[in-house]
């Protein structure tokens, strides 16, 4: 049992490296820390003239809800990369194998029939596996 675990360690390392490379960090995810000089005293805050200006400064600007909801979660991206993409790759290979007899059967109907067979057996799995954004179902 221990020998089996020792033999599988490189595979787990390769899988972890593939997952880390498949999920790049976007620059929007990292907020830079503000630069503060150590020997410098902070500048005094300017005085506000009226209460209306204070309330206007304290209210945060509303963020569009659509922008935050369009971003997939990390869990969905991991599931997509680890489970769905390999199944999509296999579906592309199997679809390519099934396309050959489907094209032979669709040939009497002309080029439109062959194109439909291509779209169903190869085009859709390729689109789903290679062209779809990661984590976007």
N, C-alpha and C positions, 0 to 999 in steps of 0.2 A: 504494500500500500504506500509506504514511504517512497519507494522508488518511483511509483507512478506519479506521486505529487512532485517529486524532484524533476521528473521528465517534463511535466506540464508547466513548470514555472516560466520558461522562456515564452511559452504561448500566452500566458497571462500578461507578461510584460509587454509583449507585442500588441496584445489587445488593448491594454491600457494606453500605450503610446499612440495607437491608431485613434482611440477615442479623444485623447488630448489634442491631437493634430486636427481632428475633424471639428472640434469646437473652438474656433479661434475667439479670442477676446476682442471685442469691438472697442474702438476708442471712446464711444459714447458711454461705455460701462465704467470707465475709470474717471473719477473726478480729481483734477490736480489739487494739491494742497497749496494754499496761498503762501506766497513768499513773505516772510516777516524778518526784518532785520532785528538782531538781538539788542543792539545798543541804542536803538532809536525809540524815542518816546512816542506813544500813539498821539495822533492829532486830535484836538478836541472836536466834538461833534458840533456842526453848525446849529444854531437855534432855529426852531421852526416858528413861523409867524402866527399861524392860526391852527385851530383844531382840525379843520378840514384837510390840511396838508398832512397832518399826522395820521389820520385815518386812511388817507389815500396811499401813504407810504407803507403802512402796515398790512394792507390787503395784498396777498400774493396774486399774481396774474394767473387766470385760469388756464390750465393746460388742456389741450384737446384730448378728450377721452379716446378718440379713435386712434391716435398715435400710440398710446400705451397698450391698447388692446390688440393691435396688429402684431406685436412682437411675441414670438413663441417662447414658451418657458424652456428652461435648461433641461428639465426632465423629458419634455416632448422631443427635444433635439437629440438627446441621448438615445431614447427609444427609437427614433427614426433612424439614427446612424447605426445602432447596434442590431436592430431587428428588421425594420422595414426595408432598408436599402439592400441588405443581402438577399432578402426574399424577392425584391424587385429585380435584382440582377439575375437571379435564377429564373424568374418569370420572363425576363427578356430572352434568355437562352432557350427556354422551352418554347416560347412564342415564335422564335426564329425557326425552330425545328418544325413546329406545326404550320408555319407560314408556307413552307414548300408544298405540301399536299393541298393546302387551302387555295394557294395561287393556281395550282393545276385544275382544281375544281371550279375556280372563279374565272378562269381564262376564257371560256366561251362567252361570258357576258361582257368581255372587253376590258379596256384599261381601267375603267371605273371599278369593276369588281376586284381586280388585283389591288388597286389602291385602297379599297375598303378593307380587304384582307390584311394588307400591310398595316393600316391604321389600327386595326383591332389586335392583331397578334404581336406586332413589333413596336409600332408607334406609341401606343398608350403606355406600355411598360417602360420604354426608353424615356418618355416624358416624365413619368412618375418617379423613375429611379435617378436620372441624371440631370434633369432640367428643373425640377421642383426645388424651391428653397428648403433648406434644412429645417425640420420641425413644422413645416406648413402642410397640414393635411388637407 
